[in-house]
Structures are given as structure tokens and as C-alpha cells.
Amino acid sequence: MVFTSVLMIEKPLTSEDVEFVTTLHGEEQTSFVVLMQPRGDQADVLLRAIDDLAMGELKEAAREGEEPEGKNARQPAELALEVSLEALRQAGSEAVGQVIEDHPLDKLKSVVDDAEADEVIVLTAPHYVEEFFHRDWASRARHKVGVPVLKLFAHSE
């Protein structure tokens, strides 16, 4: 039997992320459906800047406006997705995925249903403002998908 996880990410997986998610279920064979959502919305930029300030990362806050937005965010997201899928495959897991831009929670629900997923893993950087108001993906997904939702913090290179 294969354990299927839908993995929501917002940046490429690091080697630590890959090792972590591929070993969560011990020796059980794992399969991943990866959903990459580019972060390009103006509201996201503001929330990330507030998060960075909350963590004392002033240099990061000053650079928030430099990230690609809208249509410009899609190409880096596709590359990040391909890198992440290949890393999961190299670790011995099956992996497919797609970039999502519109209605991510609706898309998540349909992917969970279509893949008959066992769980959802939301792997993001800490977003303190969103989490405080329960506006983060994991909090919102718990009310929508009908399978366990595990929230993990991504590693940095």
C-alpha cells in the first residue's frame, strides 16, 4: 500500500524538507501530489513584510517588494515545482504536481478527492500574522478537505 500526501508548498523544497516529509511515515512507500502556489499577491507581500518585521528580519522586509508578482511569479514557481518533484523522486517517492494560482483551497479539495489522499501537509515558512488570525493555509484547509492536515515549517538553505 502507498501512503498518499498532498503537499502544499510556496518555495522549492530543501534537502532537509525532502528528508523530513519522505520519512514521516517510516518505511511506508509514499506518494506526493505537490501543489505549488506562487506568492505574488499584494496582500501576501504586506503580510510577509509584517512577518519579517515581527521576526526582526529588517533586510528581508526591505526586499519584499522585489519578488516577482502575478504572471511574473509563475515561471519561478514552475521551476521550483520541478526541482521539488525531482528531489522527492530521488528520495524514492512517487511525485507529481502543479502550480496553482486561483482558488487554492478549492483546488486542494479536488486534488485530495481525486488522489484519494491520506493527508495534507502544508509546508511553509512561519506566517505569524496569518496564523494568529487563522488565515493560513493549514487552518483554512482543516475545514475543507476531510483528511488530516499537518502543518510543518520549511527549512531554509
C-alpha positions as YAML, in Angstrom:
chain: A
units: angstrom
residues:
- id: 1
  name: MET
  ca: [0.00, 0.00, 0.00]
- id: 2
  name: VAL
  ca: [1.16, 3.52, -0.84]
- id: 3
  name: PHE
  ca: [0.56, 6.41, 1.56]
- id: 4
  name: THR
  ca: [-0.52, 9.47, -0.44]
- id: 5
  name: SER
  ca: [0.11, 13.01, 0.78]
- id: 6
  name: VAL
  ca: [-0.92, 16.25, -0.86]
- id: 7
  name: LEU
  ca: [1.98, 18.60, -0.19]
- id: 8
  name: MET
  ca: [1.29, 22.35, -0.37]
- id: 9
  name: ILE
  ca: [4.45, 24.43, -0.79]
- id: 10
  name: GLU
  ca: [5.31, 28.04, -1.61]
- id: 11
  name: LYS
  ca: [9.04, 27.66, -2.37]
- id: 12
  name: PRO
  ca: [11.36, 24.85, -3.53]
- id: 13
  name: LEU
  ca: [11.89, 22.02, -1.07]
- id: 14
  name: THR
  ca: [15.29, 21.94, 0.63]
- id: 15
  name: SER
  ca: [17.09, 18.63, 1.11]
- id: 16
  name: GLU
  ca: [16.03, 18.78, 4.80]
- id: 17
  name: ASP
  ca: [12.39, 19.26, 3.77]
- id: 18
  name: VAL
  ca: [12.57, 16.28, 1.41]
- id: 19
  name: GLU
  ca: [14.14, 14.05, 4.05]
- id: 20
  name: PHE
  ca: [11.57, 15.15, 6.61]
- id: 21
  name: VAL
  ca: [8.44, 14.58, 4.51]
- id: 22
  name: THR
  ca: [9.67, 11.32, 2.95]
- id: 23
  name: THR
  ca: [10.44, 9.78, 6.37]
- id: 24
  name: LEU
  ca: [7.31, 10.92, 8.22]
- id: 25
  name: HIS
  ca: [5.71, 7.51, 7.80]
- id: 26
  name: GLY
  ca: [8.75, 5.32, 8.41]
- id: 27
  name: GLU
  ca: [9.40, 2.66, 5.81]
- id: 28
  name: GLU
  ca: [5.97, 3.01, 4.18]
- id: 29
  name: GLN
  ca: [6.07, 3.79, 0.43]
- id: 30
  name: THR
  ca: [4.97, 7.40, -0.10]
- id: 31
  name: SER
  ca: [3.43, 9.25, -2.99]
- id: 32
  name: PHE
  ca: [3.14, 13.03, -3.20]
- id: 33
  name: VAL
  ca: [0.89, 15.35, -5.12]
- id: 34
  name: VAL
  ca: [2.66, 18.69, -4.81]
- id: 35
  name: LEU
  ca: [0.73, 21.94, -5.12]
- id: 36
  name: MET
  ca: [2.99, 24.96, -5.56]
- id: 37
  name: GLN
  ca: [1.32, 28.31, -5.02]
- id: 38
  name: PRO
  ca: [3.38, 31.28, -6.15]
- id: 39
  name: ARG
  ca: [3.34, 34.10, -3.61]
- id: 40
  name: GLY
  ca: [2.72, 37.21, -5.63]
- id: 41
  name: ASP
  ca: [-0.41, 38.89, -4.30]
- id: 42
  name: GLN
  ca: [-0.04, 42.39, -2.85]
- id: 43
  name: ALA
  ca: [-1.77, 41.30, 0.37]
- id: 44
  name: ASP
  ca: [0.75, 38.47, 0.68]
- id: 45
  name: VAL
  ca: [3.60, 40.96, 0.25]
- id: 46
  name: LEU
  ca: [2.24, 43.07, 3.09]
- id: 47
  name: LEU
  ca: [1.70, 40.06, 5.37]
- id: 48
  name: ARG
  ca: [5.18, 38.71, 4.64]
- id: 49
  name: ALA
  ca: [6.71, 42.12, 5.37]
- id: 50
  name: ILE
  ca: [4.87, 42.24, 8.70]
- id: 51
  name: ASP
  ca: [6.03, 38.68, 9.46]
- id: 52
  name: ASP
  ca: [9.61, 39.63, 8.65]
- id: 53
  name: LEU
  ca: [9.45, 42.67, 10.90]
- id: 54
  name: ALA
  ca: [7.93, 40.56, 13.67]
- id: 55
  name: MET
  ca: [10.94, 38.26, 13.42]
- id: 56
  name: GLY
  ca: [13.37, 41.19, 13.32]
- id: 57
  name: GLU
  ca: [14.41, 40.46, 9.75]
- id: 58
  name: LEU
  ca: [14.60, 44.05, 8.56]
- id: 59
  name: LYS
  ca: [16.74, 43.27, 5.49]
- id: 60
  name: GLU
  ca: [14.14, 40.75, 4.31]
- id: 61
  name: ALA
  ca: [11.32, 43.22, 4.90]
- id: 62
  name: ALA
  ca: [13.09, 45.82, 2.77]
- id: 63
  name: ARG
  ca: [13.39, 43.32, -0.10]
- id: 64
  name: GLU
  ca: [9.78, 42.01, -0.03]
- id: 65
  name: GLY
  ca: [8.73, 44.20, -2.96]
- id: 66
  name: GLU
  ca: [11.47, 42.72, -5.17]
- id: 67
  name: GLU
  ca: [9.80, 39.32, -5.60]
- id: 68
  name: PRO
  ca: [8.07, 38.55, -8.92]
- id: 69
  name: GLU
  ca: [4.35, 39.18, -8.83]
- id: 70
  name: GLY
  ca: [1.30, 37.93, -10.71]
- id: 71
  name: LYS
  ca: [2.19, 36.42, -14.08]
- id: 72
  name: ASN
  ca: [5.90, 37.01, -13.42]
- id: 73
  name: ALA
  ca: [5.71, 34.69, -10.40]
- id: 74
  name: ARG
  ca: [4.54, 31.70, -12.45]
- id: 75
  name: GLN
  ca: [7.81, 30.84, -14.21]
- id: 76
  name: PRO
  ca: [9.91, 30.70, -11.00]
- id: 77
  name: ALA
  ca: [7.08, 28.69, -9.40]
- id: 78
  name: GLU
  ca: [7.14, 26.13, -12.22]
- id: 79
  name: LEU
  ca: [10.90, 25.77, -11.87]
- id: 80
  name: ALA
  ca: [10.60, 25.45, -8.07]
- id: 81
  name: LEU
  ca: [7.94, 22.77, -8.55]
- id: 82
  name: GLU
  ca: [10.10, 20.76, -10.98]
- id: 83
  name: VAL
  ca: [13.12, 20.93, -8.64]
- id: 84
  name: SER
  ca: [10.95, 19.80, -5.73]
- id: 85
  name: LEU
  ca: [9.35, 16.92, -7.66]
- id: 86
  name: GLU
  ca: [12.74, 15.66, -8.81]
- id: 87
  name: ALA
  ca: [14.10, 15.81, -5.24]
- id: 88
  name: LEU
  ca: [11.15, 13.75, -3.96]
- id: 89
  name: ARG
  ca: [11.66, 11.18, -6.74]
- id: 90
  name: GLN
  ca: [15.38, 10.97, -5.98]
- id: 91
  name: ALA
  ca: [14.43, 10.17, -2.38]
- id: 92
  name: GLY
  ca: [12.40, 7.20, -3.62]
- id: 93
  name: SER
  ca: [8.87, 8.65, -3.61]
- id: 94
  name: GLU
  ca: [6.38, 8.98, -6.42]
- id: 95
  name: ALA
  ca: [5.71, 12.67, -7.09]
- id: 96
  name: VAL
  ca: [3.51, 14.68, -9.42]
- id: 97
  name: GLY
  ca: [2.40, 18.26, -9.06]
- id: 98
  name: GLN
  ca: [1.13, 21.51, -10.44]
- id: 99
  name: VAL
  ca: [1.31, 25.24, -9.92]
- id: 100
  name: ILE
  ca: [-1.95, 26.69, -8.63]
- id: 101
  name: GLU
  ca: [-2.89, 30.33, -8.63]
- id: 102
  name: ASP
  ca: [-6.64, 30.70, -8.31]
- id: 103
  name: HIS
  ca: [-8.86, 29.27, -5.55]
- id: 104
  name: PRO
  ca: [-6.12, 27.18, -3.90]
- id: 105
  name: LEU
  ca: [-8.40, 25.65, -1.26]
- id: 106
  name: ASP
  ca: [-10.97, 24.55, -3.83]
- id: 107
  name: LYS
  ca: [-8.15, 23.04, -5.88]
- id: 108
  name: LEU
  ca: [-6.75, 21.37, -2.75]
- id: 109
  name: LYS
  ca: [-10.13, 19.77, -2.01]
- id: 110
  name: SER
  ca: [-10.47, 18.40, -5.56]
- id: 111
  name: VAL
  ca: [-6.87, 17.08, -5.58]
- id: 112
  name: VAL
  ca: [-7.38, 15.37, -2.19]
- id: 113
  name: ASP
  ca: [-10.55, 13.73, -3.52]
- id: 114
  name: ASP
  ca: [-9.08, 12.74, -6.92]
- id: 115
  name: ALA
  ca: [-5.87, 11.31, -5.42]
- id: 116
  name: GLU
  ca: [-7.75, 9.67, -2.52]
- id: 117
  name: ALA
  ca: [-5.09, 11.28, -0.35]
- id: 118
  name: ASP
  ca: [-4.46, 10.13, 3.20]
- id: 119
  name: GLU
  ca: [-3.33, 13.54, 4.45]
- id: 120
  name: VAL
  ca: [-2.43, 17.10, 3.54]
- id: 121
  name: ILE
  ca: [0.95, 18.55, 4.51]
- id: 122
  name: VAL
  ca: [1.23, 22.32, 4.44]
- id: 123
  name: LEU
  ca: [4.93, 23.18, 4.35]
- id: 124
  name: THR
  ca: [5.54, 26.93, 4.66]
- id: 125
  name: ALA
  ca: [7.68, 29.49, 6.38]
- id: 126
  name: PRO
  ca: [6.11, 30.85, 9.57]
- id: 127
  name: HIS
  ca: [3.48, 33.48, 8.78]
- id: 128
  name: TYR
  ca: [2.69, 34.84, 12.22]
- id: 129
  name: VAL
  ca: [0.05, 37.36, 11.25]
- id: 130
  name: GLU
  ca: [-1.88, 34.89, 9.08]
- id: 131
  name: GLU
  ca: [-1.62, 32.18, 11.74]
- id: 132
  name: PHE
  ca: [-2.80, 34.48, 14.52]
- id: 133
  name: PHE
  ca: [-5.96, 35.23, 12.55]
- id: 134
  name: HIS
  ca: [-6.25, 31.61, 11.34]
- id: 135
  name: ARG
  ca: [-5.92, 32.79, 7.73]
- id: 136
  name: ASP
  ca: [-3.01, 30.47, 6.94]
- id: 137
  name: TRP
  ca: [-3.48, 27.53, 4.54]
- id: 138
  name: ALA
  ca: [-3.44, 24.85, 7.22]
- id: 139
  name: SER
  ca: [-6.12, 26.48, 9.36]
- id: 140
  name: ARG
  ca: [-8.34, 27.12, 6.36]
- id: 141
  name: ALA
  ca: [-7.74, 23.67, 4.83]
- id: 142
  name: ARG
  ca: [-8.76, 21.83, 8.02]
- id: 143
  name: HIS
  ca: [-12.34, 22.94, 7.47]
- id: 144
  name: LYS
  ca: [-12.41, 21.91, 3.83]
- id: 145
  name: VAL
  ca: [-10.57, 18.71, 2.92]
- id: 146
  name: GLY
  ca: [-11.86, 15.89, 5.14]
- id: 147
  name: VAL
  ca: [-8.43, 14.36, 5.83]
- id: 148
  name: PRO
  ca: [-5.81, 15.19, 8.48]
- id: 149
  name: VAL
  ca: [-3.88, 18.41, 7.80]
- id: 150
  name: LEU
  ca: [-0.33, 18.57, 9.10]
- id: 151
  name: LYS
  ca: [1.39, 21.95, 9.29]
- id: 152
  name: LEU
  ca: [5.18, 21.93, 9.07]
- id: 153
  name: PHE
  ca: [7.70, 24.75, 8.82]
- id: 154
  name: ALA
  ca: [10.01, 24.68, 5.81]
- id: 155
  name: HIS
  ca: [13.77, 24.72, 6.26]
- id: 156
  name: SER
  ca: [15.98, 27.45, 4.82]
- id: 157
  name: GLU
  ca: [19.07, 26.75, 2.72]
...
